[in-house]
Every structure is written in structure tokens, then in C-alpha cells.
Amino acid sequence: MFTGLVQAVGKVGSIDRGADSAVFRFDVEGFLVNVKRGDSIAVNGVCLTVVDFADSYFTADVMVQTLKLSSLGALEIGSLVNLELAAKVSDRLGGHIVQGHVDGVGTIAAFTPGEKWLRMDVTIPAHLMKYVQPQGSICIDGTSLTVGELSDEHNQVSVWLIPETLEKTNLHVRTPGDAVNIEVDVLAKYVERLLKRGDE
């Protein structure tokens, strides 16, 4: 489990692509303290397992399904990625409950600058809109954000990025047209499942 509070920004160091998988190396300084093989790290919101690591990098196997269902397949050497270690039970839950299981890929539609913030409009898959609520939570590229406005007509979610968020995540290098990983609030999905199944 994760919180969506990005702890570091890393860089794709290498990609070894196979027929139905890929091995990624992510370079990052001062982040891999107390990490061991088998630990989970969220990379742009996707839960990956550490296969190998050293002081300044870790590698992870990414299966074909993950490459298809997330934006990781579009990463290139040098791409910046948001990183978060799995939460400890003793940690403050400063963001929201994030599983690292991407529900779909969205597209940044626009940025609108404000006095002390940047508005980001993101088009998400139509079937995910029902899980999003104004003032609720959404995870975009592994970053826990509060939904500001919704446009059901355009399947768009608007969030406001404060300077702290821009400084500590890769969102400051994003541009309209970029693909981003979307994870909606897991609680909404469970409620839907319960209502569908009822007392069967």
C-alpha cells in the first residue's frame, strides 16, 4: 500500500525489452535506504518489485500486462519518474490509500497558471469518471491529488498543483498530450462491487 506522497524523483537509466516483458533500471540518489530485494516501490503510481539494487539504482521486471495497462511502456531512457516506498503501518497517511494498481491511462489536456498554483486538466477513460468526486482523491502518476472540478461531458478531471507538488514530483516537466497513470479511489470501487452483488 502507498499514500500517493511522492518521496523522490528518479530517472530511467536503462530498459532491456524482451518479447513479453522488460527490465527497467531506475537511477535515484539517497532514496534506497533500508530497501531490500522483493520490496515494493511505486513508479509513476505502478507497484513494482525490486529485483536488484545498489546505492543509486534499482531494477524491476515489468510484465507485458503492466506495459499495456500503464504508461510505463512509453518511458524512455532519461524519463523522470515519481517514486514512493511502500507505506509502513506506523506512517502518517498524508495522502490517501493507493494500491499501485493502475486503473487506466489518462492524457494531460491543459495547464492553466494561477497566482500560486497551476491548474492541470486531465482527460481520463470514460468508465473511470463514475469513481471520481469533487473534493475526493485521485492518484495521477503516483501523486495523491484532490479533485477540484469535473467535466463529465469531456471526461476531464481538474486538479490544482501547488509549488510543493511541482517541486517534488515529475509533474513540472509534463506537457499537454503526455500520458499519465490514473488510479481512482479504491473505496469507490469496493462500494460499487458491494452494491452490485448485494446479499447474493
Backbone as CSV, one residue per row, in Angstrom:
resi,resn,N_x,N_y,N_z,CA_x,CA_y,CA_z,C_x,C_y,C_z
1,MET,0.836,-1.185,0.000,0.000,0.000,0.000,0.879,1.246,0.000
2,PHE,0.373,2.298,-0.631,1.090,3.557,-0.726,0.159,4.696,-0.301
3,THR,0.716,5.896,-0.227,-0.092,7.043,0.171,-0.240,8.077,-0.929
4,GLY,0.542,7.941,-2.002,0.496,8.938,-3.066,1.312,10.182,-2.762
5,LEU,2.120,10.123,-1.710,3.036,11.226,-1.404,4.406,10.869,-1.969
6,VAL,4.742,11.463,-3.085,5.981,11.134,-3.800,7.180,11.477,-2.936
7,GLN,8.117,10.531,-2.813,9.276,10.712,-1.954,10.538,11.091,-2.711
8,ALA,10.579,10.790,-3.990,11.762,11.108,-4.790,11.390,11.078,-6.263
9,VAL,12.178,11.777,-7.048,12.053,11.708,-8.500,13.309,11.030,-9.027
10,GLY,13.108,9.925,-9.734,14.225,9.190,-10.317,14.246,9.355,-11.825
11,LYS,15.173,8.644,-12.433,15.340,8.736,-13.884,15.511,7.329,-14.440
12,VAL,14.908,7.064,-15.587,15.089,5.768,-16.237,16.519,5.684,-16.742
13,GLY,17.275,4.704,-16.212,18.673,4.562,-16.591,18.867,3.628,-17.765
14,SER,18.067,2.571,-17.833,18.146,1.640,-18.953,16.849,0.856,-19.049
15,ILE,16.601,0.337,-20.243,15.431,-0.503,-20.492,15.885,-1.675,-21.346
16,ASP,15.675,-2.877,-20.836,16.008,-4.086,-21.588,14.692,-4.759,-21.960
17,ARG,14.257,-4.540,-23.180,12.944,-5.037,-23.608,13.048,-6.456,-24.150
18,GLY,12.123,-7.308,-23.700,12.005,-8.658,-24.223,10.736,-8.794,-25.032
19,ALA,10.385,-10.017,-25.369,9.190,-10.257,-26.183,7.911,-9.913,-25.429
20,ASP,7.866,-10.255,-24.139,6.641,-10.002,-23.374,6.922,-9.409,-22.003
21,SER,8.065,-8.744,-21.856,8.407,-8.109,-20.580,9.557,-7.143,-20.824
22,ALA,9.920,-6.449,-19.780,11.069,-5.538,-19.858,11.696,-5.421,-18.472
23,VAL,12.981,-5.180,-18.442,13.686,-4.904,-17.189,14.085,-3.429,-17.218
24,PHE,13.598,-2.686,-16.236,13.899,-1.258,-16.128,14.918,-1.035,-15.021
25,ARG,15.867,-0.141,-15.270,16.735,0.343,-14.197,16.376,1.795,-13.937
26,PHE,16.109,2.093,-12.678,15.759,3.446,-12.275,16.889,4.010,-11.420
27,ASP,17.433,5.137,-11.834,18.528,5.778,-11.118,17.967,6.826,-10.156
28,VAL,18.413,6.781,-8.908,17.950,7.738,-7.911,18.969,7.788,-6.777
29,GLU,19.249,8.968,-6.287,20.233,9.147,-5.214,19.535,9.345,-3.867
30,GLY,20.089,8.731,-2.822,19.637,8.976,-1.461,18.234,8.496,-1.132
31,PHE,17.727,7.551,-1.887,16.335,7.103,-1.706,16.236,5.661,-1.228
32,LEU,17.206,4.850,-1.577,17.103,3.407,-1.368,17.670,2.957,-0.023
33,VAL,17.365,3.725,1.016,17.819,3.384,2.363,16.909,2.294,2.927
34,ASN,17.519,1.245,3.471,16.784,0.115,4.062,15.922,-0.642,3.055
35,VAL,16.213,-0.504,1.772,15.491,-1.262,0.756,16.149,-2.625,0.592
36,LYS,15.331,-3.643,0.329,15.863,-4.978,0.068,15.154,-5.592,-1.133
37,ARG,15.738,-6.643,-1.676,15.116,-7.331,-2.802,13.722,-7.806,-2.413
38,GLY,12.789,-7.646,-3.323,11.411,-8.065,-3.060,10.528,-6.959,-2.527
39,ASP,11.130,-5.825,-2.136,10.322,-4.696,-1.661,9.513,-4.099,-2.808
40,SER,8.420,-3.442,-2.454,7.577,-2.773,-3.440,7.907,-1.291,-3.491
41,ILE,8.020,-0.777,-4.713,8.213,0.655,-4.935,7.228,1.089,-6.016
42,ALA,6.510,2.171,-5.750,5.596,2.717,-6.753,6.397,3.601,-7.705
43,VAL,6.287,3.298,-8.994,6.956,4.074,-10.049,5.866,4.693,-10.911
44,ASN,5.731,6.010,-10.839,4.607,6.694,-11.506,3.276,6.043,-11.155
45,GLY,3.190,5.597,-9.910,1.937,5.027,-9.430,1.757,3.554,-9.683
46,VAL,2.739,2.897,-10.291,2.657,1.460,-10.573,3.512,0.705,-9.558
47,CYS,2.917,-0.233,-8.868,3.637,-1.020,-7.871,4.568,-2.004,-8.567
48,LEU,5.886,-1.845,-8.356,6.885,-2.737,-8.931,7.708,-3.373,-7.814
49,THR,8.283,-4.531,-8.105,9.083,-5.266,-7.129,10.571,-5.084,-7.426
50,VAL,11.326,-4.752,-6.400,12.771,-4.572,-6.540,13.424,-5.928,-6.805
51,VAL,14.129,-6.040,-7.933,14.849,-7.258,-8.285,16.305,-7.154,-7.877
52,ASP,16.902,-6.001,-8.126,18.305,-5.764,-7.779,18.448,-4.284,-7.434
53,PHE,19.454,-3.943,-6.660,19.627,-2.531,-6.306,21.041,-2.282,-5.815
54,ALA,21.416,-1.031,-5.848,22.669,-0.550,-5.247,22.340,0.796,-4.627
55,ASP,23.340,1.558,-4.235,23.086,2.835,-3.569,22.305,3.806,-4.446
56,SER,22.532,3.744,-5.754,21.976,4.781,-6.620,21.053,4.267,-7.718
57,TYR,20.623,3.001,-7.642,19.679,2.500,-8.644,18.968,1.255,-8.130
58,PHE,17.856,0.939,-8.779,17.219,-0.356,-8.578,16.644,-0.814,-9.910
59,THR,16.483,-2.130,-10.037,15.891,-2.683,-11.250,14.589,-3.388,-10.905
60,ALA,13.705,-3.461,-11.887,12.417,-4.119,-11.698,11.986,-4.759,-13.007
61,ASP,11.389,-5.947,-12.892,10.791,-6.601,-14.054,9.391,-6.038,-14.259
62,VAL,9.067,-5.723,-15.499,7.734,-5.218,-15.825,7.126,-6.146,-16.867
63,MET,6.014,-6.790,-16.503,5.374,-7.757,-17.380,4.561,-7.065,-18.471
64,VAL,4.206,-7.833,-19.500,3.514,-7.279,-20.661,2.196,-6.626,-20.281
65,GLN,1.469,-7.205,-19.317,0.178,-6.651,-18.919,0.340,-5.261,-18.323
66,THR,1.371,-5.087,-17.518,1.637,-3.775,-16.918,2.040,-2.771,-17.990
67,LEU,2.832,-3.210,-18.946,3.242,-2.325,-20.037,2.040,-1.874,-20.862
68,LYS,1.059,-2.763,-21.009,-0.133,-2.437,-21.800,-1.098,-1.527,-21.046
69,LEU,-1.235,-1.757,-19.737,-2.265,-1.074,-18.960,-1.789,0.218,-18.306
70,SER,-0.522,0.529,-18.426,0.010,1.745,-17.804,0.838,2.518,-18.826
71,SER,1.333,3.661,-18.399,2.172,4.472,-19.290,3.649,4.078,-19.212
72,LEU,3.991,3.033,-18.443,5.393,2.637,-18.325,5.973,2.200,-19.660
73,GLY,5.134,1.642,-20.533,5.607,1.212,-21.841,6.091,2.352,-22.705
74,ALA,5.683,3.577,-22.376,6.083,4.747,-23.165,7.322,5.438,-22.600
75,LEU,7.834,4.944,-21.461,9.017,5.556,-20.866,10.233,5.363,-21.767
76,GLU,11.113,6.332,-21.747,12.361,6.267,-22.487,13.522,6.479,-21.524
77,ILE,14.707,6.138,-21.948,15.890,6.401,-21.117,15.981,7.906,-20.873
78,GLY,16.100,8.269,-19.614,16.150,9.682,-19.238,14.833,10.227,-18.733
79,SER,13.724,9.485,-18.934,12.422,9.946,-18.428,12.453,10.062,-16.909
80,LEU,11.846,11.135,-16.379,11.734,11.301,-14.935,10.516,10.546,-14.424
81,VAL,10.670,9.892,-13.268,9.577,9.105,-12.694,9.403,9.436,-11.221
82,ASN,8.158,9.421,-10.767,7.843,9.615,-9.355,8.028,8.296,-8.613
83,LEU,8.647,8.360,-7.434,8.940,7.161,-6.653,8.384,7.286,-5.242
84,GLU,7.849,6.168,-4.759,7.386,6.104,-3.364,7.601,4.694,-2.844
85,LEU,8.199,4.595,-1.656,8.320,3.299,-0.982,6.979,2.905,-0.393
86,ALA,6.755,1.616,-0.245,5.517,1.141,0.381,5.388,1.724,1.786
87,ALA,4.155,2.045,2.170,3.901,2.661,3.472,4.121,1.660,4.600
88,LYS,4.603,2.161,5.729,4.676,1.361,6.949,3.403,1.595,7.753
89,VAL,3.044,0.623,8.559,1.837,0.754,9.382,1.941,1.959,10.305
90,SER,3.159,2.319,10.695,3.367,3.425,11.637,3.388,4.788,10.955
91,ASP,3.369,4.826,9.602,3.464,6.098,8.884,2.178,6.904,8.987
92,ARG,2.319,8.241,8.875,1.149,9.091,8.721,0.599,8.898,7.320
93,LEU,-0.720,8.761,7.213,-1.355,8.609,5.909,-1.709,9.995,5.387
94,GLY,-0.685,10.688,4.880,-0.872,12.078,4.477,-1.626,12.254,3.182
95,GLY,-1.600,11.242,2.319,-2.320,11.343,1.056,-3.638,10.599,1.159
96,HIS,-3.764,9.494,0.410,-4.912,8.609,0.556,-4.453,7.191,0.259
97,ILE,-5.328,6.212,0.443,-4.945,4.822,0.229,-4.741,4.575,-1.265
98,VAL,-3.508,4.232,-1.633,-3.147,3.973,-3.019,-2.592,2.560,-3.110
99,GLN,-3.102,1.766,-4.030,-2.661,0.380,-4.146,-1.486,0.202,-5.100
100,GLY,-1.312,1.137,-6.021,-0.303,0.943,-7.052,-0.807,0.072,-8.184
101,HIS,-2.133,-0.095,-8.257,-2.773,-0.865,-9.333,-3.472,0.126,-10.251
102,VAL,-2.847,0.420,-11.365,-3.347,1.459,-12.268,-4.659,1.036,-12.901
103,ASP,-5.647,1.952,-12.876,-6.964,1.673,-13.456,-7.047,2.061,-14.923
104,GLY,-6.171,2.939,-15.368,-6.205,3.369,-16.755,-5.159,4.443,-16.997
105,VAL,-5.041,4.813,-18.250,-4.086,5.857,-18.640,-4.860,7.073,-19.112
106,GLY,-4.530,8.230,-18.550,-5.155,9.484,-18.952,-4.197,10.305,-19.799
107,THR,-4.688,11.440,-20.268,-3.885,12.340,-21.083,-4.008,13.756,-20.545
108,ILE,-2.894,14.416,-20.334,-2.939,15.811,-19.887,-3.517,16.654,-21.020
109,ALA,-4.596,17.370,-20.717,-5.272,18.183,-21.732,-4.763,19.615,-21.740
110,ALA,-4.508,20.174,-20.548,-4.096,21.583,-20.500,-3.522,21.925,-19.132
111,PHE,-2.691,22.961,-19.126,-2.221,23.600,-17.905,-2.668,25.056,-17.938
112,THR,-3.139,25.547,-16.791,-3.524,26.956,-16.687,-2.851,27.528,-15.453
113,PRO,-1.925,28.478,-15.630,-1.221,29.018,-14.467,-2.097,29.947,-13.637
114,GLY,-1.898,29.928,-12.329,-2.563,30.846,-11.416,-1.521,31.599,-10.632
115,GLU,-1.953,32.352,-9.648,-1.025,33.172,-8.876,-0.041,32.319,-8.084
116,LYS,-0.554,31.279,-7.421,0.302,30.434,-6.600,0.097,28.953,-6.882
117,TRP,-0.471,28.641,-8.022,-0.757,27.254,-8.341,-0.836,27.092,-9.852
118,LEU,-0.900,25.833,-10.261,-1.045,25.503,-11.673,-2.211,24.539,-11.800
119,ARG,-3.201,24.916,-12.592,-4.338,24.020,-12.823,-3.944,23.022,-13.915
120,MET,-4.234,21.746,-13.664,-3.962,20.707,-14.653,-5.262,19.979,-14.973
121,ASP,-5.639,19.980,-16.242,-6.821,19.254,-16.710,-6.355,17.959,-17.341
122,VAL,-6.952,16.852,-16.910,-6.561,15.534,-17.394,-7.793,14.804,-17.917
123,THR,-7.712,14.328,-19.135,-8.772,13.502,-19.703,-8.517,12.057,-19.292
124,ILE,-9.524,11.429,-18.682,-9.356,10.053,-18.226,-10.354,9.152,-18.945
125,PRO,-10.124,7.838,-18.941,-11.081,6.937,-19.598,-12.492,7.140,-19.061
126,ALA,-13.462,7.135,-19.967,-14.847,7.446,-19.603,-15.380,6.556,-18.483
127,HIS,-15.004,5.285,-18.482,-15.548,4.355,-17.486,-15.032,4.636,-16.073
128,LEU,-14.005,5.475,-15.946,-13.477,5.792,-14.616,-14.119,7.029,-14.002
129,MET,-14.830,7.813,-14.807,-15.399,9.065,-14.300,-16.358,8.847,-13.138
130,LYS,-17.066,7.725,-13.138,-18.052,7.484,-12.066,-17.404,7.307,-10.693
131,TYR,-16.097,7.049,-10.665,-15.406,6.849,-9.395,-14.786,8.129,-8.850
132,VAL,-14.933,9.221,-9.577,-14.268,10.468,-9.196,-15.299,11.461,-8.680
133,GLN,-14.955,12.133,-7.603,-15.876,13.038,-6.924,-15.154,14.348,-6.599
134,PRO,-15.773,15.510,-6.855,-15.133,16.768,-6.443,-14.766,16.749,-4.959
135,GLN,-13.594,17.203,-4.644,-13.004,17.208,-3.306,-12.601,15.808,-2.845
136,GLY,-12.753,14.824,-3.730,-12.270,13.483,-3.438,-10.817,13.335,-3.869
137,SER,-10.308,12.122,-3.792,-8.901,11.875,-4.109,-8.755,11.127,-5.424
138,ILE,-7.668,11.421,-6.120,-7.284,10.693,-7.322,-5.767,10.613,-7.331
139,CYS,-5.232,9.534,-7.878,-3.792,9.363,-7.957,-3.372,9.491,-9.422
140,ILE,-2.543,10.482,-9.725,-2.076,10.738,-11.083,-0.562,10.574,-11.102
141,ASP,-0.101,9.574,-11.840,1.332,9.256,-11.888,1.916,9.080,-10.490
142,GLY,1.135,8.436,-9.626,1.615,8.144,-8.283,1.515,9.289,-7.305
143,THR,0.887,10.385,-7.721,0.763,11.562,-6.861,-0.679,11.693,-6.367
144,SER,-0.869,11.684,-5.061,-2.193,11.863,-4.480,-2.621,13.318,-4.635
145,LEU,-3.750,13.521,-5.315,-4.237,14.873,-5.568,-5.709,14.974,-5.233
146,THR,-6.142,16.180,-4.894,-7.555,16.437,-4.607,-8.246,16.918,-5.875
147,VAL,-9.366,16.293,-6.186,-10.132,16.669,-7.373,-10.768,18.030,-7.141
148,GLY,-10.520,18.966,-8.045,-11.102,20.299,-7.925,-12.416,20.403,-8.675
149,GLU,-12.385,20.072,-9.956,-13.585,20.148,-10.788,-13.656,18.929,-11.691
150,LEU,-14.875,18.627,-12.132,-15.108,17.528,-13.071,-15.874,18.046,-14.274
151,SER,-15.578,17.484,-15.440,-16.373,17.723,-16.637,-16.762,16.360,-17.190
152,ASP,-17.988,15.918,-16.850,-18.445,14.624,-17.351,-18.584,14.647,-18.872
153,GLU,-18.894,15.803,-19.417,-19.059,15.927,-20.863,-17.759,15.618,-21.604
154,HIS,-16.640,16.044,-21.026,-15.349,15.847,-21.680,-14.489,14.775,-21.000
155,ASN,-15.052,14.088,-19.993,-14.300,13.080,-19.226,-12.995,13.660,-18.695
156,GLN,-13.119,14.857,-18.103,-11.932,15.544,-17.606,-12.005,15.780,-16.101
157,VAL,-10.839,15.654,-15.498,-10.639,15.931,-14.077,-9.674,17.104,-13.981
158,SER,-10.001,18.068,-13.145,-9.121,19.216,-12.939,-8.573,19.192,-11.521
159,VAL,-7.267,19.351,-11.427,-6.606,19.408,-10.121,-5.724,20.649,-10.096
160,TRP,-5.433,21.125,-8.891,-4.573,22.289,-8.730,-3.263,21.847,-8.095
161,LEU,-2.150,22.184,-8.746,-0.830,21.787,-8.284,-0.156,22.958,-7.581
162,ILE,0.156,22.767,-6.308,0.835,23.811,-5.557,2.342,23.714,-5.836
163,PRO,3.104,24.774,-5.549,4.552,24.742,-5.816,5.264,23.542,-5.193
164,GLU,4.855,23.132,-3.989,5.478,21.990,-3.318,5.327,20.723,-4.151
165,THR,4.134,20.517,-4.702,3.886,19.331,-5.521,4.720,19.373,-6.794
166,LEU,4.772,20.538,-7.422,5.554,20.672,-8.652,7.036,20.436,-8.400
167,GLU,7.522,20.906,-7.258,8.948,20.780,-6.943,9.348,19.345,-6.657
168,LYS,8.449,18.570,-6.031,8.819,17.249,-5.541,8.336,16.104,-6.417
169,THR,7.738,16.399,-7.565,7.277,15.351,-8.472,7.750,15.643,-9.891
170,ASN,7.458,14.714,-10.792,7.832,14.920,-12.196,6.782,15.724,-12.956
171,LEU,5.727,16.175,-12.289,4.659,16.890,-12.985,5.142,18.228,-13.556
172,HIS,6.225,18.764,-13.030,6.737,20.043,-13.546,7.330,19.927,-14.947
173,VAL,7.614,18.701,-15.403,8.158,18.534,-16.754,7.106,18.009,-17.728
174,ARG,5.896,17.809,-17.249,4.831,17.294,-18.111,4.309,18.377,-19.037
175,THR,3.782,17.960,-20.182,3.203,18.890,-21.150,1.883,18.317,-21.656
176,PRO,0.992,19.165,-22.175,-0.259,18.656,-22.741,0.014,17.580,-23.791
177,GLY,-0.768,16.511,-23.715,-0.582,15.375,-24.606,0.138,14.219,-23.958
178,ASP,0.809,14.472,-22.816,1.521,13.400,-22.120,0.543,12.404,-21.507
179,ALA,0.925,11.139,-21.535,0.134,10.088,-20.892,0.505,10.002,-19.416
180,VAL,-0.501,9.811,-18.562,-0.283,9.681,-17.120,-1.104,8.515,-16.586
181,ASN,-0.564,7.847,-15.573,-1.270,6.729,-14.950,-2.329,7.250,-13.996
182,ILE,-3.498,6.610,-14.037,-4.626,7.007,-13.197,-5.023,5.852,-12.288
183,GLU,-5.111,6.133,-11.003,-5.721,5.187,-10.051,-6.805,5.936,-9.297
184,VAL,-8.038,5.455,-9.415,-9.149,6.096,-8.714,-9.220,5.556,-7.288
185,ASP,-10.060,6.160,-6.485,-10.181,5.801,-5.075,-10.697,4.370,-4.944
186,VAL,-9.911,3.521,-4.301,-10.270,2.111,-4.163,-11.573,1.932,-3.393
187,LEU,-11.876,2.843,-2.463,-13.114,2.714,-1.683,-14.348,2.808,-2.575
188,ALA,-14.293,3.664,-3.592,-15.428,3.798,-4.513,-15.655,2.505,-5.277
189,LYS,-14.576,1.823,-5.638,-14.710,0.569,-6.388,-15.305,-0.529,-5.508
190,TYR,-14.916,-0.553,-4.243,-15.479,-1.557,-3.335,-16.965,-1.310,-3.087
191,VAL,-17.343,-0.047,-2.921,-18.759,0.276,-2.720,-19.576,-0.166,-3.930
192,GLU,-19.066,0.101,-5.138,-19.780,-0.322,-6.341,-19.956,-1.837,-6.366
193,ARG,-18.908,-2.557,-6.023,-18.965,-4.022,-6.015,-19.990,-4.529,-5.023
194,LEU,-20.016,-3.933,-3.835,-20.986,-4.345,-2.813,-22.416,-4.089,-3.265
195,LEU,-22.644,-2.935,-3.881,-23.989,-2.604,-4.334,-24.436,-3.525,-5.466
196,LYS,-23.519,-3.928,-6.321,-23.867,-4.818,-7.428,-24.211,-6.211,-6.945
197,ARG,-23.418,-6.721,-6.002,-23.601,-8.093,-5.537,-24.689,-8.227,-4.480
198,GLY,-24.861,-7.158,-3.694,-25.884,-7.199,-2.657,-25.664,-8.360,-1.705
199,ASP,-26.737,-9.045,-1.369,-26.661,-10.160,-0.418,-26.763,-11.504,-1.110
200,GLU,-26.275,-11.598,-2.339,-26.344,-12.873,-3.079,-25.652,-13.992,-2.322
